[in-house]
Amino acid sequence: MQRRRRRIEQQLNPLEEACEKTADLDVLAQLAQEEGDSAAAAEVETGLAELRRLIERLEFQLLLGGADDGRGA
């Protein structure tokens, strides 16, 4: 039971991180647009690239995250 819980937490932590990063970038993008702040806009672009990489890792984990993946071959 503990192993299953750890596996679920390992899957949820990056997902929570992606959700938080999305919300942060949304606020920053709105601020950049309202203020015409090019530095903030550049920060949003960098953050979006990081978010894309995080989402790619999540997709990969989902592909390999079957119920039997914790077992040896």
C-alpha positions in Angstrom: 0.0 0.0 0.0 2.8 2.4 0.8 4.5 1.7 -2.5 1.3 2.5 -4.3 0.9 5.7 -2.4 4.5 6.8 -3.1 4.0 6.1 -6.8 0.8 8.1 -6.9 2.5 11.0 -5.1 5.4 10.8 -7.5 2.9 11.2 -10.4 1.0 14.0 -8.7 3.9 16.2 -7.7 5.0 17.1 -11.2 1.3 17.6 -12.2 0.8 20.0 -9.3 4.0 21.8 -10.2 2.8 22.2 -13.8 -0.6 23.6 -12.6 1.2 26.1 -10.3 3.6 27.1 -13.0 0.7 27.6 -15.5 -1.1 29.9 -13.0 2.0 31.9 -12.3 2.8 32.3 -16.0 -0.8 33.4 -16.7 -0.5 36.2 -14.1 2.9 37.2 -15.3 1.7 37.3 -18.9 -1.3 39.5 -18.0 1.0 41.8 -16.1 3.5 41.9 -19.0 0.7 42.8 -21.5 -0.9 45.4 -19.3 2.4 47.1 -18.5 4.0 46.6 -21.8 6.9 45.0 -19.9 9.2 43.2 -22.4 11.4 41.7 -19.6 8.3 40.1 -18.1 7.2 38.9 -21.5 10.6 37.3 -22.0 10.3 35.6 -18.6 6.9 34.2 -19.7 8.5 32.8 -22.9 11.2 31.1 -20.8 8.7 29.8 -18.4 6.6 28.4 -21.2 9.6 26.5 -22.5 10.1 25.1 -19.1 6.5 24.2 -18.8 6.5 22.4 -22.2 9.5 20.3 -21.0 7.7 19.5 -17.8 4.6 18.4 -19.7 6.6 16.3 -22.0 8.1 14.5 -19.0 4.6 14.0 -17.6 3.4 12.5 -20.9 6.4 10.2 -20.9 5.7 9.1 -17.3 2.1 8.4 -18.2 3.1 6.2 -21.1 5.4 4.2 -18.8 3.2 4.4 -15.7 1.3 1.1 -15.9 0.2 -0.8 -12.9 3.0 -3.4 -13.4 5.8 -1.0 -14.2 7.1 -1.1 -10.6 7.8 -4.8 -11.1 11.0 -6.2 -12.7 10.9 -7.7 -16.2 
